[in-house]
Every structure is written in C-alpha cells, then in structure tokens.
Amino acid sequence: MNQVTCECGYEAKGASEGQVVDQVLAHVRSDHPDLVGQVTPEVVRGWIELAPE
C-alpha cells in the first residue's frame, strides 16, 4: 500500500503510486491552494511511503 501523510493530517492511500499522486494533488488544490504549482507529481512521488496493508 502506498501512502502520503500531509502535515495537516490528511492521508492519501492507494495500491498504485498514480492513485496516491492524484489524491494528493486534489488535496493540495482544495486545502492548500498556495502550493499549487509547487507540488508536482514528481514531488509527490518523493513523498510516497510504503505502508502495511
């Protein structure tokens, strides 16, 4: 399971990196609009951790 935990507490989880990237980018757009443009798919991929299922 791939996951990213935002500093605000939001957690994105998914079976694939693509699912997590999409969730995080949507979260950034809705909750952290000041970071739109700075948080790219490549940046998010660097944040992904493997979590136990």
C-alpha positions as CSV (number, residue, x, y, z in Angstrom):
1,M,0.0,0.0,0.0
2,N,1.4,3.4,-1.0
3,Q,0.7,6.4,1.2
4,V,1.4,10.0,1.8
5,T,0.6,11.9,5.1
6,C,0.2,15.6,4.8
7,E,1.4,17.9,7.6
8,C,-2.2,18.9,8.1
9,G,-3.1,15.3,8.9
10,Y,-4.7,14.3,5.6
11,E,-3.7,10.7,4.4
12,A,-3.7,9.5,0.9
13,K,-3.5,5.8,0.3
14,G,-3.7,3.6,-2.8
15,A,-2.5,0.4,-4.4
16,S,-0.6,2.4,-7.0
17,E,1.6,5.5,-6.9
18,G,-0.7,7.1,-9.5
19,Q,-3.7,6.8,-7.2
20,V,-1.8,8.5,-4.4
21,V,-0.4,11.2,-6.6
22,D,-3.9,12.0,-7.9
23,Q,-5.3,12.1,-4.3
24,V,-2.5,14.4,-3.0
25,L,-2.8,16.8,-6.0
26,A,-6.6,17.1,-5.5
27,H,-6.0,17.7,-1.7
28,V,-3.4,20.4,-2.5
29,R,-5.8,22.1,-4.9
30,S,-8.7,22.1,-2.3
31,D,-6.9,22.6,1.0
32,H,-3.5,24.2,0.2
33,P,-4.1,26.4,-2.9
34,D,-1.0,28.4,-2.1
35,L,1.1,25.3,-3.0
36,V,-0.5,24.6,-6.4
37,G,2.3,24.7,-9.0
38,Q,5.0,23.9,-6.4
39,V,3.7,20.4,-5.6
40,T,4.1,18.4,-8.8
41,P,3.6,14.7,-9.5
42,E,7.3,14.2,-9.2
43,V,7.4,15.9,-5.8
44,V,4.5,13.8,-4.6
45,R,6.2,10.6,-5.7
46,G,9.2,11.5,-3.5
47,W,6.8,11.7,-0.5
48,I,5.3,8.2,-1.0
49,E,6.0,5.7,1.7
50,L,5.1,2.0,1.7
51,A,2.6,1.2,4.4
52,P,1.5,-2.2,5.8
53,E,-1.9,-3.2,4.4
